[in-house]
């Protein structure tokens, strides 16, 4: 699971440079949604029935956590190296933890705060090539702002899951939100990029681009999901979730090895700080 999600960063970079962002996202989640729906139907034996509140939660999560996140992700990777992007997005749990402590009264103490602050400083160091004070002055590029948009949408998605999707099993939630996001992405792609561009995005795709697209749909969504929840069943939620901290490590390593991206001092330093901060916050919250 860690390898699949970590390698999704260089694969996403290849895909983002080969296809328009809306078309890329629409095709990716078409493949993923079909497979997830088939899996859900096979596992459950019947289509699920939900309340209006649950359907509303699934629709909102699909719009924010799938459609909006995927477009921001693609647009960011058109502009920012995959290695740097994988580190910046490690701060997703930072803002999720802060807001969960405020809204849901989850555990929060000085060690958690220190870990979150260290993670944010590390991500800022990576974003600004070693000059984190530039973030306060707004002196960062569009790609970095798009990555912060990814953080905002994923944080919202995580909190929506707790508030609006109670009583829905994980596979169904993933399948339905992927389907909702897929429909919205197709509407946006056809309206903004046009039918010809959407079709050309796959008919003119190179073998490398196809490999990236299939990997992002099957590897980074369907298989990673399956292995993550199998890990929860075998190891427990706390242990399985802790492995997510290793995703940026794999993201940086795979981006350097597969794409030849530079391994700068600011990337190493900021990445180490972000990883240490997330690990510290997670341990302090559980302990």
MINULUM-160826 format. One record per residue (C-alpha): residue number from 1; residue in one letter; x, y, z. Coordinates in pm, 1 decimal, decimal comma, always signed. Layout:
BEGIN
NUM_a_X_Y_Z
...
***
This chain:
BEGIN
1_x_+0,0_+0,0_+0,0
2_x_+279,8_+242,7_+92,1
3_x_+464,7_+155,6_-229,5
4_x_+149,4_+199,3_-439,0
5_x_+59,6_+538,2_-294,8
6_x_+420,0_+656,8_-289,4
7_x_+477,5_+568,5_-654,8
8_x_+154,5_+747,1_-748,9
9_x_+345,7_+1076,9_-736,5
10_x_+583,6_+1010,3_-1027,4
11_x_+301,9_+830,4_-1212,4
12_x_+77,2_+1131,8_-1155,7
13_x_+349,2_+1362,2_-1283,2
14_x_+380,6_+1158,7_-1605,6
15_x_+3,7_+1158,6_-1645,5
16_x_-28,9_+1531,9_-1573,5
17_x_+228,3_+1620,1_-1840,4
18_x_+67,8_+1387,5_-2096,7
19_x_-303,0_+1473,7_-2060,1
20_x_-526,2_+1775,7_-1984,9
21_x_-607,5_+1775,9_-1611,7
22_x_-985,4_+1731,9_-1634,5
23_x_-965,5_+1461,2_-1899,8
24_x_-694,3_+1278,0_-1707,6
25_x_-900,6_+1281,0_-1389,9
26_x_-1220,6_+1175,9_-1568,1
27_x_-1060,0_+876,0_-1740,7
28_x_-876,8_+774,2_-1423,1
29_x_-1190,0_+763,7_-1210,5
30_x_-1395,7_+599,4_-1482,6
31_x_-1165,4_+297,5_-1463,3
32_x_-1148,4_+307,7_-1083,1
33_x_-1524,0_+354,7_-1032,3
34_x_-1617,4_+63,5_-1259,8
35_x_-1384,2_-170,5_-1072,0
36_x_-1490,0_-45,6_-728,6
37_x_-1861,9_-72,9_-806,5
38_x_-1814,6_-427,7_-933,9
39_x_-1618,7_-514,8_-619,6
40_x_-1883,0_-360,5_-394,2
41_x_-2165,7_-545,0_-572,4
42_x_-1978,4_-875,3_-555,7
43_x_-1888,4_-831,4_-187,2
44_x_-2226,9_-710,9_-63,7
45_x_-2446,9_-921,7_-289,2
46_x_-2686,5_-626,3_-332,2
47_x_-2675,3_-253,9_-396,0
48_x_-2668,3_-56,7_-69,1
49_x_-2954,8_+158,3_+54,9
50_x_-2886,1_+481,9_+239,1
51_x_-3074,5_+767,3_+399,8
52_x_-3093,6_+1107,7_+232,6
53_x_-2838,1_+1238,7_+477,9
54_x_-2596,7_+959,7_+388,6
55_x_-2643,6_+1016,1_+14,7
56_x_-2583,2_+1387,1_+68,9
57_x_-2263,5_+1308,2_+257,6
58_x_-2142,6_+1073,6_-15,7
59_x_-2221,1_+1329,6_-285,6
60_x_-2038,9_+1607,2_-99,7
61_x_-1739,7_+1382,7_-33,5
62_x_-1727,9_+1280,3_-399,7
63_x_-1737,9_+1642,5_-513,4
64_x_-1467,1_+1760,0_-274,7
65_x_-1247,3_+1457,0_-204,0
66_x_-1251,9_+1305,4_-552,7
67_x_-1341,9_+1564,8_-817,7
68_x_-1185,9_+1879,1_-667,8
69_x_-884,7_+1701,9_-518,6
70_x_-807,8_+1513,8_-839,8
71_x_-815,9_+1826,8_-1056,4
72_x_-597,4_+2023,9_-813,8
73_x_-359,7_+1725,0_-793,8
74_x_-323,4_+1708,2_-1173,9
75_x_-283,1_+2082,6_-1215,5
76_x_-24,2_+2098,1_-937,4
77_x_+180,4_+1814,3_-1086,8
78_x_+192,8_+1999,5_-1418,0
79_x_+389,9_+2270,0_-1237,2
80_x_+568,7_+2110,4_-940,4
81_x_+809,6_+1815,7_-927,8
82_x_+652,5_+1497,0_-794,7
83_x_+913,1_+1462,6_-519,1
84_x_+837,6_+1806,4_-374,6
85_x_+462,0_+1761,4_-409,6
86_x_+466,4_+1430,0_-221,4
87_x_+626,4_+1600,7_+79,6
88_x_+398,8_+1905,0_+82,0
89_x_+83,6_+1692,5_+89,4
90_x_+213,2_+1511,8_+400,8
91_x_+62,6_+1795,7_+601,4
92_x_-289,4_+1666,9_+522,7
93_x_-314,8_+1508,8_+871,9
94_x_-191,4_+1830,7_+1031,4
95_x_-500,2_+2030,2_+944,9
96_x_-727,7_+1729,5_+984,1
97_x_-597,7_+1685,1_+1339,9
98_x_-634,7_+2054,5_+1422,8
99_x_-991,7_+2075,1_+1300,6
100_x_-1085,9_+1737,5_+1451,3
101_x_-957,5_+1858,0_+1788,8
102_x_-1171,7_+2169,3_+1755,5
103_x_-1490,0_+2016,3_+1612,1
104_x_-1484,7_+1662,8_+1753,6
105_x_-1288,8_+1730,1_+2074,2
106_x_-1020,0_+1477,1_+1982,2
107_x_-706,8_+1452,4_+2191,6
108_x_-469,4_+1750,2_+2154,8
109_x_-168,2_+1832,8_+2369,8
110_x_+167,5_+2008,7_+2354,7
111_x_+343,7_+1716,6_+2183,8
112_x_+75,9_+1697,6_+1914,9
113_x_+108,0_+2073,1_+1859,9
114_x_+488,1_+2048,9_+1837,8
115_x_+465,1_+1767,8_+1584,6
116_x_+216,5_+1958,0_+1370,3
117_x_+427,9_+2274,1_+1379,8
118_x_+738,1_+2078,1_+1275,6
119_x_+547,4_+1914,9_+988,5
120_x_+420,6_+2250,3_+860,4
121_x_+768,8_+2403,9_+882,0
122_x_+913,2_+2108,5_+691,9
123_x_+650,0_+2130,7_+417,7
124_x_+705,0_+2506,8_+391,6
125_x_+1079,3_+2446,2_+356,1
126_x_+1016,9_+2212,4_+63,8
127_x_+760,3_+2440,8_-99,6
128_x_+989,3_+2743,4_-94,4
129_x_+1319,7_+2568,3_-176,9
130_x_+1458,2_+2631,3_+171,1
131_x_+1309,3_+2974,9_+240,9
132_x_+990,1_+2908,4_+443,0
133_x_+942,6_+3276,6_+529,5
134_x_+846,1_+3335,0_+164,6
135_x_+523,3_+3145,1_+228,1
136_x_+411,4_+3410,7_+476,1
137_x_+473,4_+3676,7_+212,1
138_x_+286,3_+3476,9_-51,9
139_x_+601,6_+3441,0_-261,9
140_x_+530,2_+3094,0_-397,9
141_x_+418,9_+2975,8_-739,0
142_x_+78,1_+2865,7_-862,5
143_x_+175,9_+2499,1_-834,4
144_x_+244,4_+2535,4_-462,5
145_x_-89,6_+2708,8_-406,9
146_x_-261,3_+2426,1_-592,9
147_x_-92,7_+2178,4_-357,4
148_x_-230,7_+2371,8_-61,5
149_x_-568,3_+2339,8_-232,5
150_x_-512,7_+1962,4_-231,2
151_x_-450,6_+1979,7_+142,0
152_x_-769,0_+2183,6_+196,3
153_x_-989,0_+1950,8_-9,0
154_x_-848,8_+1632,7_+146,0
155_x_-890,8_+1774,0_+497,1
156_x_-1251,3_+1862,1_+416,6
157_x_-1307,4_+1513,7_+272,9
158_x_-1166,8_+1349,1_+586,2
159_x_-1387,8_+1554,2_+817,2
160_x_-1693,9_+1496,6_+599,0
161_x_-1636,0_+1125,8_+635,4
162_x_-1667,7_+1151,6_+1010,6
163_x_-1965,1_+1386,5_+1012,1
164_x_-2178,8_+1271,4_+720,1
165_x_-2091,4_+911,6_+634,8
166_x_-2144,9_+728,0_+960,9
167_x_-2292,5_+383,4_+914,4
168_x_-2144,7_+338,6_+565,7
169_x_-1876,5_+73,4_+519,0
170_x_-1541,8_+178,8_+375,2
171_x_-1570,2_-5,1_+42,5
172_x_-1914,6_+139,1_-33,4
173_x_-1801,0_+488,9_+64,0
174_x_-1498,3_+464,2_-163,6
175_x_-1698,1_+321,1_-455,6
176_x_-1984,3_+570,3_-436,8
177_x_-1766,8_+878,1_-384,1
178_x_-1544,8_+770,3_-674,3
179_x_-1855,3_+736,7_-893,0
180_x_-1992,2_+1076,8_-790,9
181_x_-1653,2_+1235,2_-853,1
182_x_-1628,0_+1058,7_-1188,9
183_x_-1962,1_+1201,0_-1308,6
184_x_-1865,6_+1553,4_-1201,7
185_x_-1526,2_+1522,5_-1368,3
186_x_-1686,9_+1415,6_-1696,8
187_x_-1923,7_+1713,3_-1688,0
188_x_-1634,1_+1950,3_-1622,3
189_x_-1403,7_+1790,4_-1881,2
190_x_-1662,4_+1802,9_-2159,1
191_x_-1765,5_+2159,5_-2071,4
192_x_-1416,1_+2304,7_-2032,1
193_x_-1183,0_+2096,7_-2249,6
194_x_-1434,3_+1976,1_-2507,2
195_x_-1527,8_+1636,7_-2647,0
196_x_-1246,3_+1633,6_-2902,6
197_x_-977,5_+1704,4_-2642,5
198_x_-1118,4_+1447,3_-2400,6
199_x_-1115,8_+1177,3_-2668,2
200_x_-775,0_+1276,5_-2804,3
201_x_-632,0_+1260,3_-2452,0
202_x_-654,1_+879,0_-2465,7
203_x_-636,0_+804,6_-2839,2
204_x_-308,0_+995,8_-2867,5
205_x_-167,0_+875,9_-2535,4
206_x_+174,6_+711,6_-2546,4
207_x_+238,8_+366,9_-2392,7
208_x_+409,3_+540,2_-2099,1
209_x_+106,3_+763,3_-2053,7
210_x_-126,7_+462,1_-2062,4
211_x_+85,5_+286,3_-1802,4
212_x_+64,2_+594,1_-1576,8
213_x_-314,0_+622,6_-1626,8
214_x_-380,4_+256,2_-1549,6
215_x_-148,2_+267,1_-1251,1
216_x_-320,5_+575,2_-1109,6
217_x_-664,1_+413,8_-1151,1
218_x_-594,4_+53,7_-1051,9
219_x_-279,9_+72,0_-838,9
220_x_-326,0_+399,9_-652,3
221_x_-703,0_+371,1_-601,3
222_x_-836,2_+14,4_-619,3
223_x_-541,4_-200,9_-506,9
224_x_-406,1_+48,4_-253,8
225_x_-751,8_+71,4_-98,6
226_x_-781,0_-308,0_-79,5
227_x_-442,4_-357,1_+82,1
228_x_-488,7_-67,1_+323,2
229_x_-808,8_-209,5_+467,1
230_x_-666,1_-560,6_+470,0
231_x_-380,2_-412,8_+675,8
232_x_-630,2_-259,2_+916,9
233_x_-794,1_-598,3_+961,3
234_x_-460,2_-770,2_+1025,2
235_x_-271,2_-502,8_+1220,6
236_x_-533,0_-267,1_+1359,2
237_x_-621,4_+84,5_+1243,9
238_x_-346,5_+259,5_+1440,9
239_x_-59,6_+49,2_+1313,5
240_x_-188,6_+38,3_+954,8
241_x_-244,0_+414,4_+944,8
242_x_+105,1_+481,7_+1079,9
243_x_+252,1_+330,6_+765,1
244_x_+102,6_+619,0_+565,0
245_x_+383,1_+833,7_+707,7
246_x_+619,9_+642,6_+479,1
247_x_+434,6_+746,1_+160,5
248_x_+637,2_+1068,1_+103,5
249_x_+961,6_+871,9_+152,5
250_x_+861,5_+637,3_-128,9
251_x_+730,2_+934,0_-328,4
252_x_+1061,3_+1116,0_-316,1
253_x_+1271,4_+803,8_-380,0
254_x_+1059,1_+685,8_-674,2
255_x_+1049,8_+1034,5_-828,6
256_x_+1427,7_+1061,7_-810,4
257_x_+1484,6_+711,1_-947,5
258_x_+1212,9_+701,2_-1214,8
259_x_+1198,8_+1063,7_-1328,6
260_x_+1551,9_+1176,4_-1248,8
261_x_+1430,2_+1462,2_-1030,0
262_x_+1699,5_+1641,8_-826,0
263_x_+1745,0_+1554,8_-459,6
264_x_+1812,1_+1899,8_-314,4
265_x_+1917,0_+1989,1_+38,8
266_x_+1587,7_+2172,5_+101,5
267_x_+1391,7_+1865,3_-10,7
268_x_+1587,5_+1634,2_+219,5
269_x_+1579,7_+1870,9_+517,5
270_x_+1216,8_+1975,6_+480,9
271_x_+1105,5_+1620,9_+405,4
272_x_+1276,2_+1487,5_+717,8
273_x_+1114,0_+1761,9_+927,7
274_x_+767,4_+1697,3_+782,7
275_x_+796,6_+1322,4_+833,9
276_x_+927,3_+1359,2_+1189,7
277_x_+649,2_+1604,3_+1272,4
278_x_+371,9_+1377,7_+1145,9
279_x_+516,0_+1075,0_+1328,0
280_x_+551,8_+1274,0_+1652,2
281_x_+195,4_+1406,9_+1630,4
282_x_+50,3_+1061,8_+1557,1
283_x_+233,8_+898,9_+1847,4
284_x_+144,0_+1177,1_+2088,7
285_x_-221,5_+1159,8_+1987,2
286_x_-238,4_+781,2_+2039,5
287_x_-28,4_+781,0_+2354,0
***
